[in-house]
Amino acid sequence: MKRLLMAYLSFNKTERWGLIGLLAILSLIIIIRICLPFFASVEPDSIRKQQLVDKWDNAKRKNVGSQSDTTTEYINYQPIAANSVLKEDLLFNFDPNTLDSQGFIKLGLKPKTASILLRWRSKGKRFRHKEELRKVYTLTNDDYLRLEPYIKIAADRMKTKLNLNTADSSSLIMLNGIGPKLAHRIIEYRKKNGPFKAYDQLYEVYRFPDSVYKELTNKTSIN
């Protein structure tokens, strides 16, 4: 240290100022190198933060606008049920005991409901009162109320005995336990073998059920 001081004192005035200037420059460079990272990082981080805040605000505004539009569209959009598009003049009177699948669908019923109705009838069952349709699976109460004024069930024609040898398919299915398939088999048997002469011949009809035998003997004749 003493040597450095002696060397410094040996310099003339100009050399001393030059040395002081050099030391000042070196000190400034060191200070800048130490402090620069702080200044360099603070500014970009601050800018980046502000950019993120701006983006977030913009996203929120867009999202609010989108939700508003979606809400407006949702409010304006009223889903229309398949049945509601049916106008009053497109409905027609029908008998649920005789209407076919396409007829039920034209009235606005689902294909599954139409299939259930036909399957129910194929077991020999029939509707005697319109209120019985309420029990049909998948038939909604709204559908029933919409169709109720148009349900026209034919009067029971079994007050007088049906001639088993002349009855057509539509007449036979009016009997309990006889569906379209069984009615068809009875008529086919009659065509091949001639008129029935005894009720016991019914057992010769393919897959003729015992439960229907009594129904036919009580409500038909073979004269």
Residue pairs with C-beta under 8 A, 6 or more apart in sequence:
8 16
8 19
11 19
82 108
82 110
83 108
83 109
83 142
83 143
83 146
86 107
86 108
86 146
90 106
91 107
91 146
91 147
91 150
92 107
92 150
93 150
93 151
93 152
94 103
94 107
94 147
94 150
94 151
94 152
95 151
95 152
95 153
95 154
96 117
96 127
96 130
96 133
96 151
96 153
97 121
97 126
97 127
97 153
97 154
97 173
97 174
98 154
98 170
100 118
101 111
101 114
101 115
101 118
104 113
104 114
104 117
105 111
105 114
107 147
107 150
108 143
108 146
108 147
109 117
109 139
109 143
110 138
112 138
113 136
113 137
113 138
113 139
113 143
116 136
116 137
116 138
117 136
120 136
121 173
121 179
121 180
122 179
122 180
122 181
123 177
123 179
124 173
124 175
124 176
124 177
124 178
124 179
124 182
124 212
125 176
126 173
126 174
126 176
127 133
127 153
128 153
128 156
129 153
130 148
130 151
130 153
133 139
133 144
133 147
133 151
134 141
134 144
154 174
156 174
157 171
157 174
158 174
158 175
158 219
161 219
161 220
161 221
162 171
162 172
162 174
162 175
162 219
162 220
162 221
163 220
163 221
163 222
163 223
164 186
164 196
164 216
164 220
164 221
164 222
165 190
165 195
165 196
165 222
165 223
167 220
168 187
169 180
169 183
169 184
169 187
172 178
172 182
172 183
172 186
172 187
173 179
173 180
173 183
175 212
175 215
175 216
175 219
175 220
176 212
176 215
177 209
177 211
177 212
177 215
178 186
178 212
178 215
182 205
182 207
182 208
182 209
182 212
185 205
185 206
185 207
185 208
186 202
186 205
186 208
189 201
189 204
189 205
189 206
190 196
193 201
193 204
195 222
196 202
196 222
197 222
198 222
199 213
199 216
199 217
199 222
202 208
202 212
202 213
202 216
203 213
